[in-house]
Amino acid sequence: QDAGAALFPITLLMWVPFYAVFSLIKNPANSVAEILSIVPFTSMYVMPLRMAIIDVPAWQPLLALGLSAVLLYGAVLCGVKIYKISILSTGQKPSLKKLIYWLRYA
C-alpha cells in the first residue's frame, strides 16, 4: 500500500501518453508528437504509433531507446540503494520522506 501511494505520480505519467495518442493520430508529425516520442515515459506509446503512420528519422527511435535505457539504469541504481538501506540494514518500511533522505545522503 505504501509503495502504491508513492507510485501514483508515475502512474499519471503513463496515462498522459495514452490520451495523447488519440490526438496524435490526426497529426503525427507535429513538434509535440516528436517530443513525446523521445521522452522516456511517453516514448513507449507514442514512438510506435508515429513509426506506423509516418517515416521517422532513424535517430529518433535510437535516442528514445537510449534515454529509456539511461532512465532504467538510474532507477535500478536507486532501487538497489533503497533496498540495501531500508530492508537489509534497518528492516523498516520506507516512507517517502525516508526514501528521499536515503537517496540523497546515504
Disulfide bonds with the S-S distance in Angstrom:
none
